Amino acid sequence: MDTISTSETSTTTPTSGESSNNNNNKNESNGAVHHFQIPYIFENENGWGPVGLPDPKFQEIPYAPFSKGDKLGRAADWYATGKVFQRGYKTEYGLTGNMFAFRSEEDDESFQVVETKETKKPFRKPWQQRTPYPQRGRGIIRGVSGSGRGGFRGSSQPFGQQSGRGRQSAQGGRGFNRGQFIPKTRARDSSVDVRPDWEVLEQIDFSMLAKLGNEKGDKTPIPEAVDLVGCGAVEYYNTTYDKLSTKGERPLEVTKRTVFKVTTTDDPVIRRLASTEGVVFATDAILAALMTCTRSSYSWDIVVHRVGSKLFLDKRDNSPIDFLSVNETASEPPIDDKNDPLNTPHALSTEATFINQNYSQQVLIKGRDAKKYDFGEANPFASPGEEVASVGYRYRKWELSGGITLVARTEVDAVLQEGDKESFIAIHALNEYDPKLQGIDYRKKIDSGGAVLATEVKNNGNKIARWTAQALLSGAESINIGFICRTNPKDSFSHQILRTRFYNTKLFLPQIGLNVKNMWAILKYFINLCMQQPQGKYVLL
């Protein structure tokens, strides 16, 4: 840089070209000295930034946003495509893409396509088409993450209620991303309001429960039931319903009989037996819920009373145990939709419970002179003159390991007479609410084979498992299942009985994947866990 001299009183301002030449080549022969003049600096008195517009030749230049933390990867990117290989130089504001790409309107207008012939794709036979089938996957469909059933208010993920294998659903409920199954999670509320002052005593993992009873060397025998008391009376099954088909369906009739759902501690017979028999007391519905808990997806709860050396397993009034779920274990379970109030989980549960109570009474031989099977004592819950449902209560006990005696009230619905042989049966119903939503049409499939049952075992695995466990506890030799659908999918009060089928209880267990030893091991685990607690009241959630 040249020295600035202040001895001269006048100076001349050279042009840019002259200044460059004079600075590099000083003419010493004539003794002239060229001086550098400081350019004028514009000052913004009102703030920070430029005070005016830039020179016109610098306008309309694209600007790429940047961050101080950006990496300077390339001085010039000749690709400028923004593909994956640029991720190392990606800015916080995203890639600039084709912002600085050169475009020429003249070239675009003069461009002409030389080859206009359409390229044909190679012909492939239908079975040779490359269909992008997703990879198989399993997903665990559970409610709120981190909440579940276990301990006295525990959390875990259910074992066995994974969504089934299959292709991606056309309704978009299930999806696959690069071969990985993405489950559609739904938030489900707890069956009871959890108070902040409650203490979590134990959390139980469902996967651990599924392994119980299957250990090598475990020779614990399956306990045998012993009848203590019998109450009530049941009617005989009407075999004419076995001839039903889609061409000869019958409407479902509404019964006026009273159905009782009495909890353990409100049962006068259990109170009487508690003084002489047993250590643990419950009902078959409560025991079945515990035995098959690994299949459940909806929340339910059991109230545990630890009184002295005895244990009482109770349920609340209008508990979820008293109601039947619909499509609980399906890959697309029902959701709360204001636009479809008939098919919400609560509405479907109420409808399914209503159907079961009416169906179990309709398929019986009724009348004043109809034959009945009397269990000895009168119905302990009926009032004088009250018309009660056909149900027989069998109070039974089981001797478990560790010196624990279990006493439970079990129920049978009817008696099946085949020649001279009579056997107890349990009666239940599976219902279709909308073929488009459920993915199977009863009327089209019920007469052809077992496709309907296979679908229902998948979609209602927990409900069917409970029915089977209750039949096992009560000593019912077979289960009668009626297949019922709505007369109109938009009417939830009118139904048609399409068909009925019988299933042997012991043979049905392996068909739906139930292990008897595992069921008893799970129940024994919960009993031991409750017996370890001091006296008090607990909630198993």
Sequence and secondary structure as in RCSB ss.txt:
>XXXX:A:sequence
MDTISTSETSTTTPTSGESSNNNNNKNESNGAVHHFQIPYIFENENGWGPVGLPDPKFQEIPYAPFSKGDKLGRA
ADWYATGKVFQRGYKTEYGLTGNMFAFRSEEDDESFQVVETKETKKPFRKPWQQRTPYPQRGRGIIRGVSGSGRG
GFRGSSQPFGQQSGRGRQSAQGGRGFNRGQFIPKTRARDSSVDVRPDWEVLEQIDFSMLAKLGNEKGDKTPIPEA
VDLVGCGAVEYYNTTYDKLSTKGERPLEVTKRTVFKVTTTDDPVIRRLASTEGVVFATDAILAALMTCTRSSYSW
DIVVHRVGSKLFLDKRDNSPIDFLSVNETASEPPIDDKNDPLNTPHALSTEATFINQNYSQQVLIKGRDAKKYDF
GEANPFASPGEEVASVGYRYRKWELSGGITLVARTEVDAVLQEGDKESFIAIHALNEYDPKLQGIDYRKKIDSGG
AVLATEVKNNGNKIARWTAQALLSGAESINIGFICRTNPKDSFSHQILRTRFYNTKLFLPQIGLNVKNMWAILKY
FINLCMQQPQGKYVLL
>XXXX:A:secstr
      S S      HHHHHHHHHS  TTTT             TTSSS SS   GGGTT       TT     S
  SS    GGGGGG  TT   TTTT    HHHHHH   S           GGG           B  SSTT    
TTT     SS B       TTSSSEEETTEEE        SS   TT        HHHHHHTT STT       E
EEEEEEEEEEBB GGGGG  TTS EE      B     STT HHHHHHHTTS SEEEEHHHHHHHHTGGG  S  
 EEEEEETTEEEEE  TT GGGS  SSTTSSS     TT GGGSHHHHHHHHHHHHHHHHHHTB  STT  EEE 
SB  TT  TT  B SEEEEEEEEEETTTEEEEEEEEE EEEEETTEEEEEEEEEEEES HHHHS  HHHHTTTSS
HHHHHHHHHTHHHHHHHHHHHHHHT SEEEEEEEEESSTT SS EEEEEEEEEEHHHHHHHTT  HHHHHHHHHH
HHHHHHTS SEEEEE 
